[in-house]
Amino acid sequence: MTTQREPVARVAVLVPTYNERDNLPLILARLRASVPAADLFVLDDNSPDGTGTVADELAAQDDNIRVVHRAGKEGLGRAYLAGFALALEEGYDVAVEIDADGSHQPEQLPQILAALTDADLVIGARWIPGGQVRNWPLRRKLLSVGANLYTKVLLGMGVNDATAGYRAYRTSALRTMDLNGVESQGYCFQIDLTLRAIRAGLTVVEVPITFVEREVGVSKMGQDIVREALLNVTKWGLEHRVGQLRSALQRKRPPASAGEPEPDPVDLGREP
């Protein structure tokens, strides 16, 4: 049976920033050209380089740009959760995640939004047919492919690019995903929310994108982010597999006959 989904009208594009003053004007201009009806929310974590001031100047010239000044650097996950809360509170139909550094091409956002016709969450995926990555060294590609394969196998998910950060959520889906329990911060946040969406019975669709490594600024990917993802995915995966094992054992246990008492485990195997 096909689920009838509401049409998408109001779109909130969430752009978290930390030291992106040179990239921000470029990415916002491209977003305005690609999705002119969308509202753009800059979520700045008190960037030392003045990104927040640049964002304010851009917002003063465009009513569709809004700036959320946060107290300090709390991580990607906290920034997006703050953006989700705003999108839910103000009645948007969709909340979009996109990086400020240009690695996610705004020109591909209409394709992602169009896929919401048959989905609750659409992921712009690199590691599916038609997807690709430009300007990454081999080591970075192997790390990303390996992390996604590890995640897919351990968690039993049918998603090929669960770490991808270019995605669109229906806000109706966000309401069912228990966002209050999210604690992950870095790229593990994307895996966390993908898993929550699947466990909530939501439809997740992947569409191919071309990911382009940033040309300006410094990547935020660090060893602590990789470590967090590895530890959390391993923990979730073990919990998932233990749950599967318990379910299998319960299915194999024969039911007791009506009126027949369960055997005393103390007496099992005792000589007559």
Disulfide bonds with the S-S distance in Angstrom:
none
